[in-house]
Amino acid sequence: MTTGLEADQLDGLVAHVHRVLVGEPDPPVVPGRMWSLGLYKSVVLVLFLLRQNPVQEVAAGLFGVGQATVSRRWNTLLPVVEKVLAGHVPGPAEASGNRPRV
């Protein structure tokens, strides 16, 4: 998958992002009124941008939206996705298995 996550992991992430958005006193977006892509595809878009690092215009074509839409989703949801994943992403030492530098 283009996100690097299994389907159940992606479902869990989207559910967690939804809970964060609903729980914020002044959310950047309201999940029930999520744009044409919807929350699920918007989170997939952000993960796709993070993992594949395409030009936003390319992502726009693949997701069937305009570049401005991609930019808005990125700016709005990236901080929320980062917040949700903060406790689950290993640091550099942990990710490298604490191997010594060469």
Order of alpha helices (4+ residues) and beta strands (2+ residues): alpha-alpha-alpha-alpha-alpha
